[in-house]
Every structure is written in structure tokens, then in C-alpha cells.
Amino acid sequence: MYKILKVKVSSDVDVNGTCSQGDISTNYNDLVDTFGKPSREDQDKVNVEWDILFTIIDEGSDIERTVVATIYDWKLPSAPLGQYHWHIGGYSPESVDLVRQYLYEIITNEGERK
């Protein structure tokens, strides 16, 4: 479990070199409600993508660090609006953990937007 201090969603987040780390089953509206509008749209193989920079503190630590994550669809004719297994990219598997944790906290109202 991480303490999430800040969440930045922007096309300015450097996602160069990220790769698929996992997925999450959710719908487009929950992603928009949690992360805002997509950072990028209508790319070659991706219709919508959120580029996310989490500022976190690991449990039992007091040192801040950042983790990059992306959420995106893959090779679909249009953005999926219903339930879909969204791809999560990043530099490490903890990007998946953070996306899942933050989405859960916001949807269940156990957390506040950062």
C-alpha cells in the first residue's frame, strides 16, 4: 500500500519507454471520473490514453518518489465506453498497483483527489 500524495495527469508526463505491466477491468466513465479527460486521443493503435505521474511515499518510509503509469485501450476501432480490460503501462509493475489503488479509493470515496 502506498500513500499517494499527488496525481498529475497530463500529456507532459514523460511516458517514453513505458511498456505494458498489467490491466484493470473498469469502464471509461470511472476512468474519467477518477483521472479526468484522457491525456491523448486518436493515436495510431490507441484511441484514448491517460499519462499519469504519481507522487508517493512507500508504507513505512518518509521519502517521496514518483511513479509513471499509463492507461490505454489497444487496437480497437473506437474508445470502449462499457466494461473493458484497460491496459496499464509503466516502468514497473507498481504502476498497476497505484492505478488500482487510486481508482478504488476514488470510486469508494475512501480517498480524495490529489
C-alpha positions in Angstrom: 0.0 0.0 0.0 1.2 3.4 -0.9 0.4 6.9 0.4 -0.5 8.8 -2.7 0.4 12.5 -2.3 -0.2 13.9 -5.8 -1.6 12.6 -9.1 -0.7 14.6 -12.3 -2.5 13.6 -15.5 -1.0 15.3 -18.5 0.4 14.8 -21.9 3.6 16.5 -20.4 4.3 13.3 -18.3 7.3 11.5 -19.9 6.0 8.1 -20.8 8.8 7.3 -23.3 9.9 3.7 -22.8 7.0 2.5 -20.8 5.5 -0.9 -21.6 2.5 -3.0 -20.6 2.6 -4.0 -17.0 -1.0 -5.3 -16.5 -4.6 -4.4 -16.8 -7.7 -3.3 -14.9 -11.3 -4.1 -15.6 -13.4 -0.9 -15.5 -15.3 1.5 -17.7 -14.5 4.7 -19.4 -16.7 6.9 -17.2 -15.0 5.6 -14.0 -11.6 6.5 -15.5 -12.8 10.0 -16.5 -14.3 10.5 -13.0 -11.0 9.4 -11.4 -8.3 10.8 -13.7 -10.1 13.4 -15.8 -10.1 13.6 -19.5 -7.6 11.5 -21.4 -4.1 13.0 -22.0 -4.0 11.8 -25.6 -6.6 10.7 -28.1 -6.7 9.2 -31.6 -3.2 7.8 -31.8 -2.1 5.0 -34.1 -3.1 2.0 -32.1 -4.6 3.8 -29.1 -7.9 5.7 -29.1 -7.5 7.2 -25.5 -4.7 7.3 -23.1 -4.1 8.7 -19.6 -0.5 9.6 -18.8 -0.1 9.7 -15.0 2.6 10.8 -12.6 2.0 9.6 -9.1 4.0 11.2 -6.2 4.0 8.7 -3.4 5.5 7.6 -0.2 6.0 3.9 0.5 4.5 2.4 3.6 7.0 2.7 6.4 9.0 5.4 4.7 9.1 9.2 4.6 10.9 9.6 1.3 8.8 10.9 -1.7 9.3 9.4 -5.1 7.4 9.4 -8.4 5.9 6.5 -10.5 4.7 6.8 -14.1 1.7 5.0 -15.3 -0.4 4.9 -18.5 -3.9 3.6 -19.0 -5.0 2.9 -22.6 -7.1 0.8 -24.9 -5.3 -1.2 -27.6 -6.1 -1.7 -31.3 -9.9 -1.1 -31.1 -11.9 0.7 -33.7 -13.1 3.3 -31.1 -12.7 4.0 -27.4 -14.6 1.4 -25.3 -17.3 3.0 -23.2 -18.5 -0.1 -21.4 -16.6 -2.5 -19.2 -13.2 -3.2 -20.7 -9.8 -4.6 -19.6 -7.8 -1.4 -19.9 -4.1 -1.8 -20.3 -1.8 -0.3 -17.7 1.7 0.7 -18.8 4.7 1.9 -16.8 8.3 1.3 -16.0 7.5 -1.3 -13.3 4.6 -3.4 -12.0 3.9 -0.9 -9.2 2.2 1.3 -11.8 -0.6 -1.3 -11.9 -0.8 -1.3 -8.1 -1.1 2.5 -8.0 -3.7 2.8 -10.7 -5.8 0.1 -9.0 -5.4 1.7 -5.5 -6.2 5.2 -6.6 -9.2 4.2 -8.7 -10.6 2.1 -5.8 -10.0 4.9 -3.3 -11.9 7.5 -5.5 -14.7 5.2 -6.6 -15.4 4.1 -3.0 -15.0 7.6 -1.6 -12.2 6.4 0.7 -9.8 8.9 -0.7 -9.7 12.4 -2.1 -8.5 13.6 -5.4 -4.9 14.6 -5.4 
